[in-house]
């Protein structure tokens, strides 16, 4: 009797997924983070003061088993621009860019993992 209910296929796929090691996952995350930075940079508002722009401070960093997208140095004020203050409305450039590109980011990560699984 053949098993046509999909469980056998799912078990085989899960077996392949367990072969994906942490390095492959980190590579996929790093590639997705680089893409996110690339699409986020143009949507970051520029400062009107004579300071370093947030666009120039945006970086991707790998620490152990974590991939971080962050603003370097003392660029803490991105939170005020993103979430707003009493005197300034929120601009939601990070959240908006992520939600617009979420599918593409997921595709990048999945395609990298699937390519490694098939190899």
C-alpha positions as CSV (number, residue, x, y, z in Angstrom):
1,X,0.0,0.0,0.0
2,X,1.4,3.4,-1.0
3,X,1.5,6.4,1.2
4,X,-0.2,9.2,-0.8
5,X,-1.1,11.5,2.1
6,X,2.0,13.6,2.0
7,X,3.5,12.5,5.3
8,X,6.3,10.5,3.7
9,X,7.2,13.5,1.6
10,X,7.1,15.8,4.6
11,X,9.3,13.4,6.6
12,X,11.9,13.3,3.7
13,X,11.9,17.2,3.6
14,X,12.3,17.4,7.4
15,X,15.2,15.0,7.1
16,X,16.8,17.3,4.6
17,X,16.1,20.4,6.7
18,X,18.0,18.8,9.6
19,X,21.0,18.7,7.4
20,X,21.0,22.5,7.0
21,X,23.7,23.5,9.4
22,X,24.0,26.8,11.3
23,X,26.5,28.2,8.8
24,X,24.0,27.9,6.0
25,X,21.3,29.6,8.1
26,X,23.7,32.4,9.0
27,X,24.7,32.9,5.3
28,X,21.0,33.1,4.4
29,X,20.4,35.6,7.2
30,X,23.4,37.7,6.2
31,X,22.3,37.8,2.6
32,X,18.8,38.8,3.6
33,X,20.2,41.5,5.9
34,X,22.3,42.9,3.1
35,X,19.3,43.2,0.9
36,X,17.3,44.8,3.7
37,X,20.0,47.4,4.2
38,X,20.1,48.0,0.4
39,X,16.4,48.8,0.3
40,X,16.3,50.6,3.6
41,X,19.0,53.1,2.9
42,X,17.1,55.2,0.3
43,X,14.0,55.4,2.6
44,X,15.9,56.8,5.6
45,X,15.2,60.5,6.0
46,X,18.2,62.8,5.9
47,X,19.1,65.1,8.7
48,X,18.7,68.8,8.2
49,X,21.6,69.6,10.5
50,X,25.3,69.4,9.6
51,X,25.7,65.9,11.1
52,X,26.4,62.4,9.9
53,X,23.4,61.0,8.1
54,X,21.7,57.9,9.4
55,X,22.1,56.4,5.9
56,X,25.9,56.4,6.3
57,X,25.7,54.8,9.8
58,X,23.6,51.8,8.7
59,X,25.6,48.5,8.9
60,X,25.3,44.7,9.0
61,X,27.4,42.8,11.5
62,X,27.8,39.1,12.3
63,X,28.4,38.3,16.0
64,X,28.7,34.6,16.8
65,X,25.4,33.2,15.7
66,X,23.5,36.5,15.3
67,X,23.2,38.8,12.3
68,X,22.5,42.4,13.2
69,X,21.3,45.4,11.2
70,X,22.2,48.5,13.2
71,X,23.1,52.1,13.2
72,X,26.8,52.5,14.3
73,X,28.3,54.9,16.8
74,X,25.9,57.3,18.6
75,X,23.2,57.1,16.0
76,X,20.6,56.3,18.7
77,X,18.2,59.0,17.4
78,X,16.9,56.8,14.7
79,X,14.4,55.6,17.2
80,X,13.0,59.1,17.6
81,X,12.6,59.5,13.9
82,X,11.1,56.0,13.5
83,X,8.7,56.1,16.5
84,X,8.2,59.9,16.8
85,X,8.2,62.1,19.9
86,X,5.8,64.6,21.4
87,X,7.0,67.2,19.0
88,X,7.7,65.1,15.9
89,X,5.4,62.6,14.1
90,X,6.7,59.0,13.6
91,X,8.1,58.3,10.1
92,X,8.2,54.5,10.4
93,X,10.9,54.1,7.7
94,X,12.3,50.8,9.2
95,X,8.9,49.2,9.8
96,X,7.5,50.3,6.5
97,X,10.5,49.2,4.5
98,X,10.4,45.8,6.2
99,X,6.7,45.2,5.7
100,X,7.0,46.2,2.0
101,X,9.9,43.8,1.4
102,X,9.1,41.0,3.8
103,X,8.2,38.5,1.1
104,X,11.4,39.2,-0.9
105,X,13.5,38.8,2.3
106,X,11.9,35.5,3.1
107,X,12.4,34.4,-0.6
108,X,16.1,35.2,-0.3
109,X,16.6,33.2,2.9
110,X,14.5,30.2,1.6
111,X,16.2,30.1,-1.8
112,X,19.7,30.1,-0.2
113,X,18.7,27.3,2.2
114,X,17.0,25.2,-0.5
115,X,20.0,25.5,-2.8
116,X,22.2,24.2,-0.1
117,X,19.8,21.4,0.7
118,X,19.8,20.3,-3.0
119,X,23.5,20.3,-3.3
